[in-house]
Amino acid sequence: MQGLPPEALAQVAAHFQALSEPTRLQILNLLRDGERNVGDLAQATGTTSANVSRHLSLLMRRGLVEREGRGTAVYYRIADESVYALCDLVCGHIARQLERQAQERKAFTRPARAPRVARGARG
């Protein structure tokens, strides 16, 4: 991104914005297995066809998905599979962050003590 003019940075930001909504990420994950129509995607995401169509429209404008009409049906597929490499990179970063946080929290926990034996209970 170094040296990019503001107009190009705005395009980069818009691309990331398209990936910033969980339903759109879910749609992209579903399309990883192959093309699907709006009805299939709506059922798999648990949302309405209208909502899925709105998300697909934005993903198309960003060049992340393509559509193909076949008779009365329209099928969507991934336009550029490099989006998965980007998402995997972000997921790996988040996993490493969570692991570091877990290690930091672990430093503040006390080890469990051995149970105390009550007086007079010894043999």
DRENTIVO-763380 format. One record per residue: chain; residue number from 1; y, x, z of N, C-alpha, C in turn; residue in three letters. Coordinates in steps of 0.02 Angstrom, whole numbers. Example, Ala and Ser with C-alpha at 12.3 -4.5 7.8 and 13.67 -1.06 7.14 Angstrom:
site c=A&k=1&n_c2=-284&n_c1=660&n_c3=390&ca_c2=-225&ca_c1=615&ca_c3=390&c_c2=-165&c_c1=660&c_c3=390&r=Ala
site c=A&k=2&n_c2=-112&n_c1=642&n_c3=354&ca_c2=-53&ca_c1=684&ca_c3=357&c_c2=2&c_c1=645&c_c3=394&r=Ser
//
This chain:
site c=A&k=1&n_c2=-60&n_c1=41&n_c3=0&ca_c2=0&ca_c1=0&ca_c3=0&c_c2=63&c_c1=43&c_c3=0&r=Met
site c=A&k=2&n_c2=54&n_c1=106&n_c3=15&ca_c2=111&ca_c1=151&ca_c3=19&c_c2=148&c_c1=152&c_c3=-47&r=Gln
site c=A&k=3&n_c2=213&n_c1=143&n_c3=-44&ca_c2=255&ca_c1=147&ca_c3=-102&c_c2=259&c_c1=83&c_c3=-143&r=Gly
site c=A&k=4&n_c2=225&n_c1=30&n_c3=-122&ca_c2=229&ca_c1=-32&ca_c3=-159&c_c2=296&c_c1=-66&c_c3=-149&r=Leu
site c=A&k=5&n_c2=323&n_c1=-95&n_c3=-202&ca_c2=386&ca_c1=-131&ca_c3=-194&c_c2=375&c_c1=-196&c_c3=-156&r=Pro
site c=A&k=6&n_c2=428&n_c1=-226&n_c3=-129&ca_c2=422&ca_c1=-288&ca_c3=-90&c_c2=385&c_c1=-344&c_c3=-127&r=Pro
site c=A&k=7&n_c2=394&n_c1=-349&n_c3=-193&ca_c2=361&ca_c1=-402&ca_c3=-231&c_c2=285&c_c1=-393&c_c3=-229&r=Glu
site c=A&k=8&n_c2=263&n_c1=-331&n_c3=-234&ca_c2=191&ca_c1=-317&ca_c3=-232&c_c2=164&c_c1=-329&c_c3=-161&r=Ala
site c=A&k=9&n_c2=202&n_c1=-309&n_c3=-111&ca_c2=181&ca_c1=-322&ca_c3=-42&c_c2=175&c_c1=-397&c_c3=-28&r=Leu
site c=A&k=10&n_c2=218&n_c1=-436&n_c3=-58&ca_c2=214&ca_c1=-509&ca_c3=-51&c_c2=148&c_c1=-535&c_c3=-81&r=Ala
site c=A&k=11&n_c2=127&n_c1=-506&n_c3=-137&ca_c2=64&ca_c1=-526&ca_c3=-168&c_c2=5&c_c1=-507&c_c3=-124&r=Gln
site c=A&k=12&n_c2=8&n_c1=-448&n_c3=-94&ca_c2=-46&ca_c1=-426&ca_c3=-48&c_c2=-49&c_c1=-474&c_c3=12&r=Val
site c=A&k=13&n_c2=9&n_c1=-490&n_c3=39&ca_c2=11&ca_c1=-536&ca_c3=97&c_c2=-17&c_c1=-604&c_c3=78&r=Ala
site c=A&k=14&n_c2=-2&n_c1=-629&n_c3=19&ca_c2=-28&ca_c1=-694&ca_c3=-4&c_c2=-104&c_c1=-691&c_c3=-10&r=Ala
site c=A&k=15&n_c2=-130&n_c1=-635&n_c3=-33&ca_c2=-202&ca_c1=-627&ca_c3=-39&c_c2=-235&c_c1=-631&c_c3=30&r=His
site c=A&k=16&n_c2=-207&n_c1=-595&n_c3=78&ca_c2=-234&ca_c1=-598&ca_c3=146&c_c2=-225&c_c1=-667&c_c3=177&r=Phe
site c=A&k=17&n_c2=-170&n_c1=-700&n_c3=160&ca_c2=-159&ca_c1=-767&ca_c3=187&c_c2=-214&c_c1=-815&c_c3=162&r=Gln
site c=A&k=18&n_c2=-236&n_c1=-806&n_c3=101&ca_c2=-290&ca_c1=-848&ca_c3=74&c_c2=-354&c_c1=-838&c_c3=114&r=Ala
site c=A&k=19&n_c2=-363&n_c1=-779&n_c3=143&ca_c2=-422&ca_c1=-764&ca_c3=182&c_c2=-413&c_c1=-778&c_c3=257&r=Leu
site c=A&k=20&n_c2=-356&n_c1=-806&n_c3=275&ca_c2=-340&ca_c1=-814&ca_c3=346&c_c2=-362&c_c1=-882&c_c3=375&r=Ser
site c=A&k=21&n_c2=-398&n_c1=-921&n_c3=338&ca_c2=-417&ca_c1=-988&ca_c3=362&c_c2=-493&c_c1=-991&c_c3=367&r=Glu
site c=A&k=22&n_c2=-521&n_c1=-1010&n_c3=425&ca_c2=-593&ca_c1=-1009&ca_c3=434&c_c2=-633&c_c1=-1050&c_c3=383&r=Pro
site c=A&k=23&n_c2=-608&n_c1=-1108&n_c3=362&ca_c2=-646&ca_c1=-1148&ca_c3=314&c_c2=-650&c_c1=-1112&c_c3=247&r=Thr
site c=A&k=24&n_c2=-597&n_c1=-1078&n_c3=227&ca_c2=-599&ca_c1=-1040&ca_c3=164&c_c2=-649&c_c1=-983&c_c3=169&r=Arg
site c=A&k=25&n_c2=-652&n_c1=-950&n_c3=226&ca_c2=-702&ca_c1=-896&ca_c3=236&c_c2=-772&c_c1=-925&c_c3=233&r=Leu
site c=A&k=26&n_c2=-781&n_c1=-984&n_c3=262&ca_c2=-847&ca_c1=-1017&ca_c3=261&c_c2=-866&c_c1=-1033&c_c3=189&r=Gln
site c=A&k=27&n_c2=-819&n_c1=-1058&n_c3=149&ca_c2=-831&ca_c1=-1073&ca_c3=79&c_c2=-852&c_c1=-1010&c_c3=42&r=Ile
site c=A&k=28&n_c2=-815&n_c1=-955&n_c3=53&ca_c2=-832&ca_c1=-892&ca_c3=20&c_c2=-903&c_c1=-869&c_c3=39&r=Leu
site c=A&k=29&n_c2=-920&n_c1=-877&n_c3=103&ca_c2=-988&ca_c1=-859&ca_c3=125&c_c2=-1040&c_c1=-901&c_c3=90&r=Asn
site c=A&k=30&n_c2=-1027&n_c1=-965&n_c3=82&ca_c2=-1075&ca_c1=-1009&ca_c3=48&c_c2=-1082&c_c1=-991&c_c3=-25&r=Leu
site c=A&k=31&n_c2=-1028&n_c1=-970&n_c3=-56&ca_c2=-1031&ca_c1=-951&ca_c3=-127&c_c2=-1064&c_c1=-884&c_c3=-137&r=Leu
site c=A&k=32&n_c2=-1074&n_c1=-847&n_c3=-84&ca_c2=-1109&ca_c1=-783&ca_c3=-88&c_c2=-1180&c_c1=-793&c_c3=-115&r=Arg
site c=A&k=33&n_c2=-1209&n_c1=-851&n_c3=-98&ca_c2=-1278&ca_c1=-866&ca_c3=-120&c_c2=-1281&c_c1=-894&c_c3=-190&r=Asp
site c=A&k=34&n_c2=-1224&n_c1=-907&n_c3=-221&ca_c2=-1224&ca_c1=-934&ca_c3=-289&c_c2=-1174&c_c1=-991&c_c3=-294&r=Gly
site c=A&k=35&n_c2=-1166&n_c1=-1015&n_c3=-355&ca_c2=-1116&ca_c1=-1066&ca_c3=-368&c_c2=-1135&c_c1=-1132&c_c3=-336&r=Glu
site c=A&k=36&n_c2=-1083&n_c1=-1172&n_c3=-321&ca_c2=-1093&ca_c1=-1238&ca_c3=-290&c_c2=-1037&c_c1=-1284&c_c3=-314&r=Arg
site c=A&k=37&n_c2=-1050&n_c1=-1349&n_c3=-307&ca_c2=-998&ca_c1=-1398&ca_c3=-323&c_c2=-962&c_c1=-1419&c_c3=-258&r=Asn
site c=A&k=38&n_c2=-909&n_c1=-1456&n_c3=-266&ca_c2=-868&ca_c1=-1477&ca_c3=-208&c_c2=-909&c_c1=-1517&c_c3=-158&r=Val
site c=A&k=39&n_c2=-951&n_c1=-1562&n_c3=-182&ca_c2=-991&ca_c1=-1603&ca_c3=-137&c_c2=-1037&c_c1=-1561&c_c3=-94&r=Gly
site c=A&k=40&n_c2=-1070&n_c1=-1512&n_c3=-125&ca_c2=-1114&ca_c1=-1467&ca_c3=-87&c_c2=-1075&c_c1=-1428&c_c3=-34&r=Asp
site c=A&k=41&n_c2=-1017&n_c1=-1403&n_c3=-54&ca_c2=-976&ca_c1=-1365&ca_c3=-8&c_c2=-949&c_c1=-1408&c_c3=49&r=Leu
site c=A&k=42&n_c2=-930&n_c1=-1469&n_c3=33&ca_c2=-905&ca_c1=-1515&ca_c3=85&c_c2=-960&c_c1=-1530&c_c3=136&r=Ala
site c=A&k=43&n_c2=-1020&n_c1=-1543&n_c3=112&ca_c2=-1075&ca_c1=-1557&ca_c3=157&c_c2=-1091&c_c1=-1497&c_c3=200&r=Gln
site c=A&k=44&n_c2=-1093&n_c1=-1438&n_c3=170&ca_c2=-1111&ca_c1=-1377&ca_c3=207&c_c2=-1058&c_c1=-1357&c_c3=258&r=Ala
site c=A&k=45&n_c2=-994&n_c1=-1373&n_c3=244&ca_c2=-941&ca_c1=-1355&ca_c3=291&c_c2=-926&c_c1=-1410&c_c3=341&r=Thr
site c=A&k=46&n_c2=-953&n_c1=-1470&n_c3=329&ca_c2=-940&ca_c1=-1525&ca_c3=374&c_c2=-870&c_c1=-1552&c_c3=368&r=Gly
site c=A&k=47&n_c2=-840&n_c1=-1546&n_c3=310&ca_c2=-773&ca_c1=-1572&ca_c3=298&c_c2=-774&c_c1=-1617&c_c3=236&r=Thr
site c=A&k=48&n_c2=-717&n_c1=-1643&n_c3=218&ca_c2=-713&ca_c1=-1689&ca_c3=161&c_c2=-709&c_c1=-1652&c_c3=95&r=Thr
site c=A&k=49&n_c2=-727&n_c1=-1686&n_c3=42&ca_c2=-721&ca_c1=-1658&ca_c3=-25&c_c2=-648&c_c1=-1642&c_c3=-41&r=Ser
site c=A&k=50&n_c2=-603&n_c1=-1685&n_c3=-20&ca_c2=-531&ca_c1=-1673&ca_c3=-32&c_c2=-508&c_c1=-1609&c_c3=2&r=Ala
site c=A&k=51&n_c2=-531&n_c1=-1598&n_c3=63&ca_c2=-512&ca_c1=-1538&ca_c3=100&c_c2=-541&c_c1=-1476&c_c3=66&r=Asn
site c=A&k=52&n_c2=-603&n_c1=-1479&n_c3=45&ca_c2=-634&ca_c1=-1422&ca_c3=11&c_c2=-598&c_c1=-1409&c_c3=-55&r=Val
site c=A&k=53&n_c2=-581&n_c1=-1461&n_c3=-92&ca_c2=-544&ca_c1=-1453&ca_c3=-155&c_c2=-478&c_c1=-1417&c_c3=-145&r=Ser
site c=A&k=54&n_c2=-443&n_c1=-1436&n_c3=-91&ca_c2=-379&ca_c1=-1404&ca_c3=-76&c_c2=-389&c_c1=-1329&c_c3=-63&r=Arg
site c=A&k=55&n_c2=-440&n_c1=-1312&n_c3=-24&ca_c2=-454&ca_c1=-1241&ca_c3=-10&c_c2=-475&c_c1=-1204&c_c3=-73&r=His
site c=A&k=56&n_c2=-516&n_c1=-1235&n_c3=-114&ca_c2=-538&ca_c1=-1203&ca_c3=-176&c_c2=-480&c_c1=-1191&c_c3=-223&r=Leu
site c=A&k=57&n_c2=-433&n_c1=-1237&n_c3=-224&ca_c2=-375&ca_c1=-1230&ca_c3=-267&c_c2=-335&c_c1=-1167&c_c3=-247&r=Ser
site c=A&k=58&n_c2=-326&n_c1=-1157&n_c3=-183&ca_c2=-289&ca_c1=-1098&ca_c3=-159&c_c2=-329&c_c1=-1035&c_c3=-175&r=Leu
site c=A&k=59&n_c2=-394&n_c1=-1036&n_c3=-164&ca_c2=-436&ca_c1=-978&ca_c3=-179&c_c2=-435&c_c1=-962&c_c3=-253&r=Leu
site c=A&k=60&n_c2=-430&n_c1=-1013&n_c3=-295&ca_c2=-425&ca_c1=-1001&ca_c3=-368&c_c2=-358&c_c1=-969&c_c3=-386&r=Met
site c=A&k=61&n_c2=-305&n_c1=-994&n_c3=-356&ca_c2=-238&ca_c1=-965&ca_c3=-370&c_c2=-236&c_c1=-891&c_c3=-352&r=Arg
site c=A&k=62&n_c2=-273&n_c1=-871&n_c3=-302&ca_c2=-275&ca_c1=-801&ca_c3=-280&c_c2=-326&c_c1=-761&c_c3=-319&r=Arg
site c=A&k=63&n_c2=-364&n_c1=-793&n_c3=-364&ca_c2=-412&ca_c1=-758&ca_c3=-405&c_c2=-477&c_c1=-742&c_c3=-370&r=Gly
site c=A&k=64&n_c2=-491&n_c1=-777&n_c3=-315&ca_c2=-552&ca_c1=-763&ca_c3=-277&c_c2=-612&c_c1=-804&c_c3=-300&r=Leu
site c=A&k=65&n_c2=-599&n_c1=-863&n_c3=-327&ca_c2=-654&ca_c1=-904&ca_c3=-354&c_c2=-636&c_c1=-927&c_c3=-425&r=Val
site c=A&k=66&n_c2=-688&n_c1=-944&n_c3=-462&ca_c2=-681&ca_c1=-972&ca_c3=-529&c_c2=-716&c_c1=-1039&c_c3=-531&r=Glu
site c=A&k=67&n_c2=-697&n_c1=-1081&n_c3=-578&ca_c2=-730&ca_c1=-1146&ca_c3=-586&c_c2=-755&c_c1=-1153&c_c3=-657&r=Arg
site c=A&k=68&n_c2=-808&n_c1=-1193&n_c3=-663&ca_c2=-836&ca_c1=-1207&ca_c3=-728&c_c2=-859&c_c1=-1279&c_c3=-729&r=Glu
site c=A&k=69&n_c2=-832&n_c1=-1316&n_c3=-777&ca_c2=-852&ca_c1=-1386&ca_c3=-785&c_c2=-915&c_c1=-1391&c_c3=-827&r=Gly
site c=A&k=70&n_c2=-960&n_c1=-1434&n_c3=-804&ca_c2=-1022&ca_c1=-1448&ca_c3=-841&c_c2=-1032&c_c1=-1523&c_c3=-840&r=Arg
site c=A&k=71&n_c2=-1017&n_c1=-1555&n_c3=-895&ca_c2=-1020&ca_c1=-1628&ca_c3=-897&c_c2=-968&c_c1=-1656&c_c3=-849&r=Gly
site c=A&k=72&n_c2=-991&n_c1=-1695&n_c3=-802&ca_c2=-945&ca_c1=-1725&ca_c3=-753&c_c2=-939&c_c1=-1684&c_c3=-689&r=Thr
site c=A&k=73&n_c2=-980&n_c1=-1632&n_c3=-684&ca_c2=-980&ca_c1=-1590&ca_c3=-624&c_c2=-940&c_c1=-1526&c_c3=-635&r=Ala
site c=A&k=74&n_c2=-911&n_c1=-1502&n_c3=-581&ca_c2=-874&ca_c1=-1438&ca_c3=-582&c_c2=-907&c_c1=-1393&c_c3=-530&r=Val
site c=A&k=75&n_c2=-922&n_c1=-1332&n_c3=-551&ca_c2=-954&ca_c1=-1284&ca_c3=-507&c_c2=-907&c_c1=-1225&c_c3=-494&r=Tyr
site c=A&k=76&n_c2=-910&n_c1=-1200&n_c3=-434&ca_c2=-868&ca_c1=-1144&ca_c3=-413&c_c2=-911&c_c1=-1084&c_c3=-397&r=Tyr
site c=A&k=77&n_c2=-885&n_c1=-1025&n_c3=-412&ca_c2=-920&ca_c1=-963&ca_c3=-397&c_c2=-868&c_c1=-909&c_c3=-380&r=Arg
site c=A&k=78&n_c2=-891&n_c1=-856&n_c3=-352&ca_c2=-847&ca_c1=-800&ca_c3=-334&c_c2=-823&c_c1=-766&c_c3=-398&r=Ile
site c=A&k=79&n_c2=-758&n_c1=-753&n_c3=-401&ca_c2=-729&ca_c1=-720&ca_c3=-459&c_c2=-733&c_c1=-644&c_c3=-452&r=Ala
site c=A&k=80&n_c2=-727&n_c1=-619&n_c3=-391&ca_c2=-726&ca_c1=-547&ca_c3=-380&c_c2=-764&c_c1=-533&c_c3=-315&r=Asp
site c=A&k=81&n_c2=-823&n_c1=-506&n_c3=-321&ca_c2=-866&ca_c1=-495&ca_c3=-263&c_c2=-839&c_c1=-442&c_c3=-215&r=Glu
site c=A&k=82&n_c2=-787&n_c1=-406&n_c3=-234&ca_c2=-758&ca_c1=-357&ca_c3=-188&c_c2=-728&c_c1=-390&c_c3=-127&r=Ser
site c=A&k=83&n_c2=-717&n_c1=-455&n_c3=-130&ca_c2=-691&ca_c1=-491&ca_c3=-71&c_c2=-741&c_c1=-484&c_c3=-13&r=Val
site c=A&k=84&n_c2=-805&n_c1=-480&n_c3=-28&ca_c2=-855&ca_c1=-473&ca_c3=25&c_c2=-850&c_c1=-404&c_c3=58&r=Tyr
site c=A&k=85&n_c2=-836&n_c1=-353&n_c3=19&ca_c2=-827&ca_c1=-286&ca_c3=48&c_c2=-768&c_c1=-286&c_c3=95&r=Ala
site c=A&k=86&n_c2=-714&n_c1=-320&n_c3=75&ca_c2=-655&ca_c1=-324&ca_c3=119&c_c2=-672&c_c1=-362&c_c3=183&r=Leu
site c=A&k=87&n_c2=-706&n_c1=-418&n_c3=177&ca_c2=-724&ca_c1=-458&ca_c3=237&c_c2=-772&c_c1=-418&c_c3=281&r=Cys
site c=A&k=88&n_c2=-820&n_c1=-382&n_c3=252&ca_c2=-866&ca_c1=-342&ca_c3=291&c_c2=-830&c_c1=-286&c_c3=328&r=Asp
site c=A&k=89&n_c2=-779&n_c1=-258&n_c3=295&ca_c2=-739&ca_c1=-206&ca_c3=327&c_c2=-703&c_c1=-233&c_c3=388&r=Leu
site c=A&k=90&n_c2=-673&n_c1=-292&n_c3=381&ca_c2=-638&ca_c1=-323&ca_c3=437&c_c2=-687&c_c1=-342&c_c3=492&r=Val
site c=A&k=91&n_c2=-745&n_c1=-370&n_c3=474&ca_c2=-795&ca_c1=-388&ca_c3=525&c_c2=-818&c_c1=-327&c_c3=563&r=Cys
site c=A&k=92&n_c2=-828&n_c1=-271&n_c3=529&ca_c2=-848&ca_c1=-210&ca_c3=562&c_c2=-795&c_c1=-185&c_c3=610&r=Gly
site c=A&k=93&n_c2=-733&n_c1=-191&n_c3=590&ca_c2=-677&ca_c1=-171&ca_c3=633&c_c2=-676&c_c1=-214&c_c3=696&r=His
site c=A&k=94&n_c2=-684&n_c1=-279&n_c3=688&ca_c2=-683&ca_c1=-324&ca_c3=746&c_c2=-742&c_c1=-309&c_c3=792&r=Ile
site c=A&k=95&n_c2=-800&n_c1=-296&n_c3=764&ca_c2=-859&ca_c1=-281&ca_c3=804&c_c2=-848&c_c1=-217&c_c3=845&r=Ala
site c=A&k=96&n_c2=-817&n_c1=-166&n_c3=815&ca_c2=-803&ca_c1=-104&ca_c3=852&c_c2=-752&c_c1=-116&c_c3=907&r=Arg
site c=A&k=97&n_c2=-702&n_c1=-158&n_c3=894&ca_c2=-652&ca_c1=-175&ca_c3=945&c_c2=-685&c_c1=-210&c_c3=1004&r=Gln
site c=A&k=98&n_c2=-728&n_c1=-258&n_c3=990&ca_c2=-762&ca_c1=-295&ca_c3=1043&c_c2=-807&c_c1=-249&c_c3=1084&r=Leu
site c=A&k=99&n_c2=-840&n_c1=-202&n_c3=1050&ca_c2=-883&ca_c1=-155&ca_c3=1085&c_c2=-842&c_c1=-110&c_c3=1132&r=Glu
site c=A&k=100&n_c2=-784&n_c1=-86&n_c3=1108&ca_c2=-740&ca_c1=-45&ca_c3=1151&c_c2=-716&c_c1=-85&c_c3=1211&r=Arg
site c=A&k=101&n_c2=-697&n_c1=-147&n_c3=1199&ca_c2=-674&ca_c1=-189&ca_c3=1254&c_c2=-729&c_c1=-201&c_c3=1305&r=Gln
site c=A&k=102&n_c2=-790&n_c1=-211&n_c3=1281&ca_c2=-847&ca_c1=-221&ca_c3=1326&c_c2=-858&c_c1=-158&c_c3=1368&r=Ala
site c=A&k=103&n_c2=-853&n_c1=-100&n_c3=1337&ca_c2=-862&ca_c1=-37&ca_c3=1373&c_c2=-806&c_c1=-28&c_c3=1425&r=Gln
site c=A&k=104&n_c2=-745&n_c1=-46&n_c3=1408&ca_c2=-689&ca_c1=-40&ca_c3=1455&c_c2=-700&c_c1=-87&c_c3=1515&r=Glu
site c=A&k=105&n_c2=-723&n_c1=-148&n_c3=1502&ca_c2=-736&ca_c1=-195&ca_c3=1557&c_c2=-793&c_c1=-170&c_c3=1601&r=Arg
site c=A&k=106&n_c2=-842&n_c1=-139&n_c3=1570&ca_c2=-899&ca_c1=-114&ca_c3=1607&c_c2=-878&c_c1=-62&c_c3=1658&r=Lys
site c=A&k=107&n_c2=-826&n_c1=-24&n_c3=1643&ca_c2=-802&ca_c1=27&ca_c3=1689&c_c2=-775&c_c1=-3&c_c3=1753&r=Ala
site c=A&k=108&n_c2=-756&n_c1=-66&n_c3=1752&ca_c2=-727&ca_c1=-98&ca_c3=1811&c_c2=-776&c_c1=-139&c_c3=1851&r=Phe
site c=A&k=109&n_c2=-838&n_c1=-141&n_c3=1830&ca_c2=-888&ca_c1=-180&ca_c3=1868&c_c2=-927&c_c1=-133&c_c3=1913&r=Thr
site c=A&k=110&n_c2=-943&n_c1=-157&n_c3=1971&ca_c2=-982&ca_c1=-118&ca_c3=2019&c_c2=-1056&c_c1=-126&c_c3=2003&r=Arg
site c=A&k=111&n_c2=-1093&n_c1=-73&n_c3=2014&ca_c2=-1166&ca_c1=-81&ca_c3=2006&c_c2=-1192&c_c1=-125&c_c3=2062&r=Pro
site c=A&k=112&n_c2=-1244&n_c1=-162&n_c3=2047&ca_c2=-1273&ca_c1=-207&ca_c3=2097&c_c2=-1305&c_c1=-166&c_c3=2153&r=Ala
site c=A&k=113&n_c2=-1295&n_c1=-188&n_c3=2214&ca_c2=-1326&ca_c1=-154&ca_c3=2271&c_c2=-1396&c_c1=-181&c_c3=2282&r=Arg
site c=A&k=114&n_c2=-1436&n_c1=-139&n_c3=2314&ca_c2=-1503&ca_c1=-162&ca_c3=2333&c_c2=-1496&c_c1=-214&c_c3=2388&r=Ala
site c=A&k=115&n_c2=-1538&n_c1=-264&n_c3=2389&ca_c2=-1532&ca_c1=-317&ca_c3=2441&c_c2=-1542&c_c1=-286&c_c3=2510&r=Pro
site c=A&k=116&n_c2=-1503&n_c1=-310&n_c3=2557&ca_c2=-1507&ca_c1=-286&ca_c3=2626&c_c2=-1565&c_c1=-322&c_c3=2661&r=Arg
site c=A&k=117&n_c2=-1598&n_c1=-286&n_c3=2702&ca_c2=-1653&ca_c1=-314&ca_c3=2741&c_c2=-1624&c_c1=-337&c_c3=2808&r=Val
site c=A&k=118&n_c2=-1639&n_c1=-398&n_c3=2827&ca_c2=-1613&ca_c1=-426&ca_c3=2891&c_c2=-1643&c_c1=-388&c_c3=2949&r=Ala
site c=A&k=119&n_c2=-1602&n_c1=-380&n_c3=3002&ca_c2=-1628&ca_c1=-346&ca_c3=3063&c_c2=-1684&c_c1=-386&c_c3=3093&r=Arg
site c=A&k=120&n_c2=-1733&n_c1=-351&n_c3=3117&ca_c2=-1790&ca_c1=-383&ca_c3=3148&c_c2=-1842&c_c1=-407&c_c3=3098&r=Gly
site c=A&k=121&n_c2=-1827&n_c1=-401&n_c3=3034&ca_c2=-1874&ca_c1=-424&ca_c3=2984&c_c2=-1918&c_c1=-365&c_c3=2961&r=Ala
site c=A&k=122&n_c2=-1904&n_c1=-306&n_c3=2988&ca_c2=-1944&ca_c1=-248&ca_c3=2967&c_c2=-2010&c_c1=-249&c_c3=3003&r=Arg
site c=A&k=123&n_c2=-2060&n_c1=-223&n_c3=2969&ca_c2=-2128&ca_c1=-224&ca_c3=2995&c_c2=-2143&c_c1=-169&c_c3=3038&r=Gly
//
